[in-house]
Amino acid sequence: MAGACGSVDTGFVGLGYIKVAVLGVVQGITELLPVSSTGHMRIVPALLGWPDPGAAFSAAMQLAALLAVVSYFWADVAQLVGGSVKAVTRGRFNDKHFKMAIWIVLATIPIGVAGLALAPVLNACGSPMRSLWAIGCAYVIMGLLLGLVELAARHARTMAKANILDALVIGVAQVGALIPGVSRSGSTLTAALGLGFKREEAARFSFLLGIPAIALAGLKELWELHKAHLSSHGWSVLGVGIIVGAVSAFVTIWGLMRLLERASTWPFAIYRVLLGVCLLVGAAMGWLH
């Protein structure tokens, strides 16, 4: 098995079941909120005095989010897949389900290319992109962007009015998820709101577009851990995290969709800015390491 500072960071194994379960709850809650799960995976251990679980853990834990998203939006996913298959077999390539499926594939290409290019930096133990300084700056910048979009957005469009350009814009915005502290949900939700979608429709659109990216990132990391000869104990620790994270993520989606039907994203924007400032101050004063 690769050491904690090998080519694949497996530091999460040393945390054990209880600590990983705690981080699973944190990951599940923050993965699908626009507040960055990767950032919280770095912040919470720092506050508790635990070692950084590593980028490999954060990436593999996206499978928990995948389970939650597919379960919650099962009707949408089944309709999309079933409709696309029927469209192909009948040669109806103008079918709305088939077109949406193609858009999702195209929207996944940017983050796939960027993820492969940046993998050596992102997954390295002690990566500068996982420093509290970098995460703090990402929190503040994305919080300000989310606030500005909330002020300027029209909140009028639905997914039925979406087009390929919308999907590509959100797909490009998804690349920001590679930077700890930015948040895939945050970057894609901000982009969708900027395109004029209703808040709950923006969330639904961004979640569905993100399914392939989440799946690929999680499965790729499982393969990397396999190549690093992760022990059976390590796999069981990761399994506990994924199960706990999936349950937490499902409950989080349920709450988020209801919140966005009635309220704005201002609480998330304010939270991001305040947390980012606290991180920068804590790092500067030496309170956080």
NORVEN-V73525 format. One record per backbone hydrogen bond with DSSP energy under -1.0 kcal/mol. CO is the residue of the C=O (numbers start at 0). NH is the residue of the N-H. Records with the same first field share a line. If there is no record, write none. Layout:
CO=NH, NH
This chain:
2=5
9=12
11=14
12=15
15=19
16=20
17=21
18=22
19=23
20=24
21=25
22=26
23=27
24=28
25=29
26=30
32=34
35=39
36=40
38=42
39=43
41=45
42=46
43=47
44=49
52=11
53=57
54=58
55=59
56=60
58=61
59=62
60=63
61=65
62=66
63=67
64=68
65=69
66=70
67=71
68=72
70=73
72=76
73=77
74=78
75=79
76=80
77=81
78=82
79=83
80=84
81=85
82=86
83=87
84=88
85=89
86=91
90=92
91=94
94=98
95=99
96=100
97=101
98=102
99=103
100=104
101=105
102=106
107=111
108=112
109=113
110=114
111=115
112=116
113=117
117=121
118=122
123=126
126=129
127=130
130=134
131=135
132=136
133=137
134=138
135=139
136=140
137=141
138=142
139=143
140=144
141=145
142=146
143=147
144=148
145=149
146=150
147=151
148=152
156=197
157=160
158=161
162=166
163=167
164=168
165=169
166=170
167=171
168=172
169=173
171=174
172=175
173=176
174=177
175=178
178=181
182=186
183=187
184=188
185=189
186=190
187=191
188=192
189=193
190=194
191=196
192=195
195=155, 156
197=201
198=202
199=203
200=204
201=205
202=206
203=207
204=208
205=209
209=213
210=214
211=215
212=216
213=217
214=218
215=219
216=220
217=221
218=222
219=223
220=224
221=225
222=226
223=227
224=229
225=228
227=1
230=234
231=235
232=236
233=237
234=238
235=239
236=240
237=241
238=242
239=243
240=244
241=245
242=246
243=247
244=248
245=249
246=250
247=251
248=252
249=253
250=254
251=255
252=256
253=257
254=258
255=259
258=261, 262
264=268
265=269
266=270
267=271
268=272
269=273
270=274
271=275
272=276
273=277
274=278
275=279
276=280
277=281
278=282
279=283
280=284
281=286, 287
